[in-house]
Amino acid sequence: MLTRIEMEAYFREAAEHCLPGLSLDCVVIGFHDTQLKVLLLRWKGTDEWSLPGGFILKTESIDAAAQRVLTERTGLDSIFLHQFHVFGEASRYDEEQNWQRMGLVMKPDGTWPARTVSVGYFALVDFAQVKPSPDALTDECRWWEIATVPDLLFDHTHIVEVALNTLRTQLAWQPVGYKLLPEKFTMPDLQRLYETILGRKLDTRNFAKKISALGVVERLEERRTGGAFKSPYLYHFDRERYAQALREGSLGLG
């Protein structure tokens, strides 16, 4: 479990090298086994979880800070990031309750900012390429299914909800399929991805017709094998047509 001394040392160093009162929180989204997943950190010596994030160095931009934090947490050098919201409420969460959950008797004096504004990002990543790594304040970094995410520290549960709502409303012009699916996928894979994000079922025949009409995928002369049912064809994205569809905002499919 973190001690008060460790927390004070961490925030003292942050106060020296980082912008005061400004942080970032990242909702890292992956898709695996037909489930949408989010990357979380477990704080040292506790069963409490939070989003990856951190402070912004005085010498870097906010976007560069987000890329740095997520490279450290995922092992990926190139990550699709989208800044989706600024969380600047005067009182974002119950501080006393938060410190109790972290096992601290009281918050560190003079090191924790009186108020912190957080810039929210969501990242779309290939689940199979991520190598989760904890930071200095945490013991574990791992994927959670969206439906089973626990009550998070700080206001991070709210941040996840806002990120997902933003992703749903921007589904037509964000590279969701291209970033979350592997290079080769089946039409049911793509449909399940959209259904998971939207939180509802889509008509299979209409979905396939819409995707085919857009011309954003190409069917390969390969089938997925090893399943209990007939082997579906594999597809890959036509990058040029996909990019065009994003510019036109025609990938909502809802």
VOGU-3710 file (C-alpha; in Angstrom, 3 decimals, decimal comma):
1> mltriemeay> 0,000/0,000/0,000  1,196/3,504/-0,759  2,428/5,543/2,181  1,900/9,231/2,749  5,644/9,760/2,291  5,589/8,066/-1,119  2,620/10,134/-2,234  4,187/13,373/-1,036  7,428/12,555/-2,845  5,531/11,813/-6,064
11> freaaehclp> 3,535/15,026/-6,009  6,528/17,098/-4,885  8,405/15,955/-7,974  5,324/16,606/-10,127  5,021/20,127/-8,702  8,630/20,829/-9,667  8,545/19,525/-13,238  4,875/19,650/-14,312  2,170/22,227/-15,012  0,314/22,993/-11,767
21> glsldcvvig> -3,286/21,863/-11,436  -3,496/20,266/-14,891  -3,547/16,534/-15,640  -4,758/14,069/-18,245  -6,756/10,849/-18,062  -6,817/8,281/-20,856  -9,527/5,776/-21,738  -7,646/3,095/-23,677  -10,124/1,002/-25,659  -9,488/-2,414/-27,206
31> fhdtqlkvll> -11,689/-5,145/-28,697  -11,146/-8,851/-27,967  -13,340/-11,979/-27,915  -16,313/-9,889/-29,121  -15,971/-7,604/-26,078  -15,041/-3,943/-25,797  -12,333/-3,551/-23,160  -10,662/-0,722/-21,262  -7,185/-0,629/-19,748  -7,062/0,033/-15,970
41> lrwkgtdews> -4,436/0,393/-13,244  -4,628/-1,113/-9,733  -3,107/1,092/-7,028  -0,353/-0,353/-4,845  -1,523/-2,641/-2,063  -5,221/-2,113/-2,809  -8,059/-3,490/-4,917  -8,819/0,014/-6,212  -8,582/0,826/-9,925  -8,206/3,937/-12,038
51> lpggfilkte> -7,480/5,066/-15,580  -3,962/5,619/-16,908  -3,001/9,273/-16,776  -0,635/11,756/-15,243  0,652/15,283/-15,295  2,007/17,350/-18,172  5,677/18,286/-18,141  6,413/22,001/-18,421  8,422/21,279/-21,564  5,789/19,282/-23,527
61> sidaaaqrvl> 2,421/19,773/-25,172  -0,677/18,105/-23,745  -0,940/15,792/-26,782  2,720/14,804/-26,376  2,118/14,083/-22,674  -0,799/11,785/-23,554  1,322/9,932/-26,119  4,135/9,581/-23,570  1,864/8,222/-20,840  0,202/5,718/-23,144
71> tertgldsif> 3,462/4,527/-24,669  4,642/3,799/-21,117  1,412/1,929/-20,277  0,912/0,022/-23,558  4,345/-0,337/-25,146  2,988/1,147/-28,397  4,846/3,956/-30,152  2,016/5,077/-32,425  -1,403/5,426/-30,795  -4,630/6,931/-32,120
81> lhqfhvfgea> -5,694/9,536/-29,562  -8,718/11,806/-29,488  -9,193/14,591/-26,952  -12,862/14,305/-26,034  -13,586/16,416/-22,940  -12,115/18,655/-20,242  -13,149/17,732/-16,694  -13,027/20,999/-14,808  -15,779/20,876/-12,209  -14,922/22,755/-9,008
91> srydeeqnwq> -15,494/19,544/-7,020  -14,890/16,449/-9,132  -15,085/13,766/-6,414  -15,166/13,178/-2,631  -11,499/13,615/-1,719  -11,736/12,234/1,823  -13,478/9,069/0,642  -10,973/8,709/-2,182  -7,952/8,834/0,144  -9,591/6,300/2,475
101> rmglvmkpdg> -10,051/3,878/-0,422  -6,363/4,277/-1,223  -5,447/3,486/2,396  -4,202/6,971/3,280  -5,257/8,437/6,624  -5,230/11,956/5,188  -4,236/13,637/1,975  -0,608/14,826/1,725  -0,245/18,396/2,996  0,961/20,974/0,520
111> twpartvsvg> 1,609/18,549/-2,349  -1,794/17,615/-3,762  -3,204/20,581/-5,753  -6,252/22,253/-4,263  -7,964/21,719/-7,612  -7,000/19,726/-10,715  -8,443/20,092/-14,193  -8,134/16,950/-16,323  -8,016/16,682/-20,109  -9,696/13,463/-21,265
121> yfalvdfaqv> -8,439/11,374/-24,193  -9,651/8,116/-25,624  -7,247/5,818/-27,456  -8,226/3,117/-29,946  -5,675/0,287/-30,003  -5,167/-3,220/-31,345  -5,704/-5,378/-28,256  -3,157/-7,997/-29,362  -0,373/-5,422/-29,707  -0,656/-3,936/-26,208
131> kpspdaltde> 1,788/-4,889/-23,449  0,161/-3,487/-20,272  2,629/-1,991/-17,769  1,862/-0,373/-14,374  3,332/2,962/-13,303  5,158/4,037/-10,140  1,956/4,216/-8,074  0,350/0,960/-9,203  0,885/-2,801/-8,966  -1,023/-3,959/-12,023
141> crwweiatvp> -2,195/-2,807/-15,432  -4,736/-4,976/-17,255  -7,804/-5,080/-19,463  -11,353/-5,039/-18,112  -14,521/-5,713/-20,078  -16,536/-2,505/-20,262  -19,554/-4,220/-18,696  -17,573/-5,327/-15,627  -15,510/-2,207/-14,849  -15,523/-1,655/-11,055
151> dllfdhthiv> -16,258/1,629/-9,286  -13,097/3,579/-10,118  -11,093/6,022/-8,043  -11,427/9,790/-8,459  -14,121/10,591/-11,073  -12,814/7,995/-13,511  -16,081/6,050/-13,752  -17,677/9,243/-15,054  -14,777/9,792/-17,463  -15,233/6,305/-18,950
161> evalntlrtq> -18,957/6,974/-19,424  -18,313/10,280/-21,186  -15,674/8,650/-23,419  -18,063/5,883/-24,507  -20,891/8,324/-25,171  -18,516/10,444/-27,254  -17,387/7,395/-29,211  -21,012/6,455/-29,945  -21,904/9,921/-31,192  -18,729/10,142/-33,305
171> lawqpvgykl> -18,909/6,618/-34,709  -19,464/7,935/-38,229  -16,113/9,727/-38,430  -13,753/7,974/-36,024  -11,559/5,096/-37,346  -13,128/2,593/-34,960  -13,033/-0,556/-37,082  -9,630/0,138/-38,564  -8,032/0,767/-35,159  -9,768/-1,884/-33,041
181> lpekftmpdl> -9,912/-4,903/-35,339  -6,955/-7,030/-36,491  -5,805/-6,790/-40,096  -8,067/-9,703/-41,098  -11,550/-10,067/-39,623  -14,977/-11,498/-40,400  -18,170/-9,573/-41,079  -19,628/-10,850/-37,763  -16,527/-9,447/-36,015  -17,163/-6,013/-37,497
191> qrlyetilgr> -20,866/-6,124/-36,698  -20,213/-7,224/-33,116  -17,793/-4,312/-32,672  -20,453/-1,809/-33,704  -23,082/-3,529/-31,566  -20,826/-3,441/-28,517  -20,129/0,265/-28,897  -23,760/1,160/-29,623  -25,091/-1,139/-26,903  -27,754/-2,713/-29,130
201> kldtrnfakk> -28,237/-5,346/-31,802  -28,044/-4,538/-35,519  -29,828/-6,393/-38,302  -27,254/-8,752/-39,806  -28,471/-8,548/-43,395  -28,791/-4,748/-43,403  -25,409/-4,316/-41,751  -23,645/-6,417/-44,392  -25,468/-4,561/-47,186  -24,471/-1,141/-45,819
211> isalgvverl> -20,839/-2,146/-45,407  -20,727/-3,636/-48,901  -22,331/-0,524/-50,404  -19,709/1,697/-48,805  -16,925/-0,380/-50,332  -14,733/0,035/-47,250  -13,923/-3,685/-46,925  -12,607/-6,283/-49,348  -13,410/-9,977/-49,046  -10,373/-12,244/-49,092
221> eerrtggafk> -10,197/-15,738/-50,522  -9,653/-17,019/-46,994  -12,009/-18,337/-44,366  -11,736/-18,473/-40,604  -11,379/-22,100/-39,610  -11,660/-24,005/-36,350  -15,137/-22,925/-35,271  -18,123/-25,117/-34,536  -20,109/-23,645/-37,443  -19,390/-22,878/-41,076
231> spylyhfdre> -16,219/-20,900/-41,657  -16,946/-17,257/-42,563  -14,902/-15,344/-45,099  -12,169/-13,028/-43,881  -12,089/-9,357/-44,876  -9,678/-6,455/-44,669  -10,207/-2,701/-44,934  -9,639/-0,733/-48,114  -7,703/2,093/-46,478  -8,419/4,672/-49,168
241> ryaqalregs> -12,167/4,003/-49,246  -12,272/3,812/-45,445  -10,578/7,208/-45,131  -13,029/8,664/-47,654  -16,005/7,276/-45,720  -14,648/8,859/-42,532  -14,308/12,233/-44,243  -17,908/11,939/-45,443  -19,149/10,793/-42,017  -20,871/7,768/-43,517
251> lglg> -19,717/5,058/-41,105  -22,363/5,498/-38,437  -24,273/2,424/-39,582  -26,764/2,865/-36,758
//
